[in-house]
């Protein structure tokens, strides 16, 4: 198994274990089809789809295929600084940059980090997405503003 695939799978299980510790009801699909790594049943009975992404040395996530989806959350994990960032589909589309050319045209990229004197840190504009728990998934409506508000 390639090192990046290993980190991705380890992070999926790590994030799911944190969700379970918080008392969330989590379901894992048999295959990673449609960019869904986990499904969470919320207290109101609705379901949230979760995509988990991981990076070891930075927080630059590239070539992500995504269109607006209701009840959809991204969990980004940066191992080097041990931080989780949580963005709804809408927030991701507002913050990410869509590639205009090259082999990844139409896909999205987002760089959460900066580096100074060899230290990696989360950029100030993304600090609001740092998550210490998953209460946003439990309690918030990620569809605020709808599809067109993100464009």
Beta strands, then each sheet from edge to edge (+ up, - down):
strand 1: 25-27
strand 2: 38-41
strand 3: 47-55
strand 4: 60-64
strand 5: 72-78
strand 6: 83-88
strand 7: 97-98
strand 8: 108-111
strand 9: 113-116
strand 10: 119-122
sheet 1: 1+ 2- 3+ 5+ 6-
sheet 2: 4+ 8- 7+
sheet 3: 9+ 10-
end
